[in-house]
Amino acid sequence: MDVWDVGAFTLDTAAKGGGPYNLVAPQGRDTMANLLAACLEVTGGRGELVWAE
């Protein structure tokens, strides 16, 4: 997969109404929660992550 494939996929998907897609990893492997927890860990942050709906 290269940038041209990603661009074509993105435009085609947007034309069909869009939706969430993960183009770099198997679904569920990397989550926003994991990303934010890693950010806290590597920065030594003492924040508390709270999800809001």
N, C-alpha and C positions, 0 to 999 in steps of 0.2 A: 504494500500500500504506500503510495506517495502522496505528495501534496495535491496533485491533480485529482487523484481518486477521492481524497477527502473533500476537496472543493466541489466536485461534481455531486458527491453524495449529499453534502450540506445543501446545495442549491435544490437538488431534486426533493429532498426531505422537506425543506421550507415550502416548496411549491405545493406539497401534499398536506400541509398543515403543521408540520414540525413534530416535535416530541423529543424526549430525552434519549440520547444515544451516547454510548461510550465507545470511542474509536481507538483507544489505546490499551485497553486491558479487558480481560473477561469480566462480565457483569458481576458486581458484588465484591470483587477483589479490592478495589480502592474506593473508599467512600469519603464523603465530606467530613464525617465524624473522625475518621482515621487521619485525614489531612490536618484538621484543626488540632487534634491531639498531638500529632507530630510537631506542629508549629509550637505548641506550648512546651513540649519536651525539649526541643533543640534551642529554644530561646530562654529556657529556665523560667518561663512564665508561670505565675501563680494564679492565673485566672480560672474561673469556673465556666465551663461551656454549658449553656442553657439553651435548649431548643425552644423556639417560639413558633406558634402556628397562627 
